[in-house]
């Protein structure tokens, strides 16, 4: 199946010649997202420049019966923003205007293509920021964050994307515009904003988003604690959280991650002989209270077995402590050409056991693994390094990733905390949801998209759905 | 007749008699029993009203069968290390609160009303003053189990603090007044109880107190609660501004000083912990003082005009029970008003982009006005379509919008 030539021509008429890509070279750019294990070239790419153009594009695709996939910066890590040759990719990076900053009500109105950090840069002078901070925040878009319900290190204290979205204007797959939520965040009906955020582009395209802004903390203190075993580091996480301290961030890096970072240009001065390091950040408006919480956290970390705890308050020192964490993925490029960033969640108290289990699985499949993740949330990111030129390696990577997911589910967790299901984890959905629930999710999707044209083939394994099963039985 | 059919399906022990209006009442003990009742209702075309303790919405919907959550009780799991608790829907909110306190854990939510069940709080999505600092109900829920109108048992979300597997059905269920299913159990995200708890009061003119509250917010603070309270609701001669700070002792001490400075000329007075606790409890309980309770969602900067509109349409004598979360712009009112008045007021507010939610009222008002309304654009089509998916036989008697 391909996209009809007439449809592509009609798209050109709507957005202009240069904003429709259809040659194979042009399309190759859009054939992967941040996850290298999935690859699919779209039938065509259209890059509308305004909400009205998005609406016209969707009407047109509806008319031609062509499915579509919305995409922001393409930094997603679940193969979610990939389109097949029968589908058109709608890229939203040109819708990048910040429409309104409203400091009194602590909110901003943005178009979906606004880059995450750009918003905080603009609101910084009024003492406010947009809190969700995925690692890709310097390039990823807020529209993509909404689709995936993106998280980030500081979501431990400030909440994930879903906690920061008040109102969304959505272009439905047939081109109709609908506004969910209200400017103040109260709902006109059931919580469709909560449902839309994280729906992975399967309900429509967000064309305008009202976000909540958060007062920027006046002071922050960052601690770096190093441990001689993964287990004690994992236990320390639980002890900090259950002591009633709510750090802004609580991140863990294991020895492999530390080694990779320290050998790279991003070296942050982490002790390379440590089995794990924890980065704990405390923040607030008042210096004394932040200092007091930091002292308390430091005491807990030492009691829990930390060999040493470093502390930094000035921005340069803090940036250095964070640098290694934020640049780990870049540094990992040094050890192998390809990397799969995995994403799973376990109850915090299960961290010590699950980290050992992940190491066993990696050894079993003979793949280097390093863990760099949001420990305070129990949100794991085991990263598997490999070289795709090695025969059969992709299969081994997939098997290892699946084994890790099984282990996390067995520990009471789930298959994704912030990267989404996309194409990558669709086969794992039946492990966490029964057929009734997946069928109901499909019906929910149909309430927005009856023809199932928005991002088809993602998230929901349709073969397990109730009506599919019934249809098979009746044949 | 219906009672006999239910008795033969589940055993007579699940039938707990009749409501005062003669409606047979069933109180299933398990999710499966709940599923059996609802799938039978869907087949037979019965209309079912779901009820908890009956302390919030009146149990007067004209149903063929009342389904009570009174046998679905108990805090089934509290994990202080993971800060997660699971509780069955019929459990009294107060019981949950006390049981968490044993573990020094806390859900930062102070729902309006008294003697409510967990299911009622979640189904109606009612948050109290603490929404200022900690968000609303949706922000405290990790997952829930519910039974659809035709008896499917659905487990949405989970027990972990971050979860983006599949669509967020738990958020859809929270605050949808039971239109999509009967909630049977809920997993909550917990916090450890903050050590310090300081309440400060100022009294005076409504708009002067709003200005003081804005000055507090302008200093960058996000208080646990920042509530403007009408004379009736505060049991005072004037309006009250109640500021509640929760956190570590040094943080609360610092916030207290800053707030007192920036609130001037309003004078903030510290309250003793015991009297403050009593005040907040009484304030929450007061939300059922009138026949009807409404919630308005204004922008914080538009509070004065929203309150003027409220006074003009529903509170002509300016002596009603009103509380306002200045941080979020959420206004709660309880009193007596005719359906026509509420509809007119809702229309006026809709023109200002202010949604009004009918949180509680007798059936004659609920059914005429609807919990929600003034939907914009195609939202009503989407909601009806979702409803059709969750409750195809229209078993659940919930007037989501006007005239249902």
Interface residues (C-beta under 8 A of the other chain):
Chain A: X102 X104 X105 X106 X127 X148 X149 X151 X155 X159 X160 X162 X163 X172 X176 X177 X178 X179 X180 X182 X183 X184 X185 X186 X187 X188 X189 X190 X191 X192 X194 X195 X197 X198 X199 X214 X215 X216 X218 X238 X241 X242 X243 X244 X246 X284 X285 X286 X288 X289 X292 X293 X345 X346 X347 X348 X349 X374 X377 X378 X379 X412 X413 X414 X415 X416 X417 X418 X419 X420 X421 X425 X429 X432 X433 X434 X436 X437 X438 X440 X441 X443 X444 X445 X446 X447 X448 X459 X460
Chain B: X79 X80 X81 X82 X83 X84 X104 X125 X135 X138 X139 X148 X152 X153 X154 X155 X156 X158 X159 X160 X161 X162 X163 X164 X165 X166 X167 X168 X169 X171 X172 X174 X175 X176 X179 X180 X191 X192 X193 X194 X195 X214 X217 X219 X220 X221 X222 X247 X248 X249 X250 X251 X253 X254 X255 X258 X295 X296 X297 X298 X299 X300 X301 X328 X329 X330 X353 X354 X355 X357 X372 X374 X375 X376 X377 X378 X379 X380 X382 X383 X385 X386 X389 X390 X400 X401
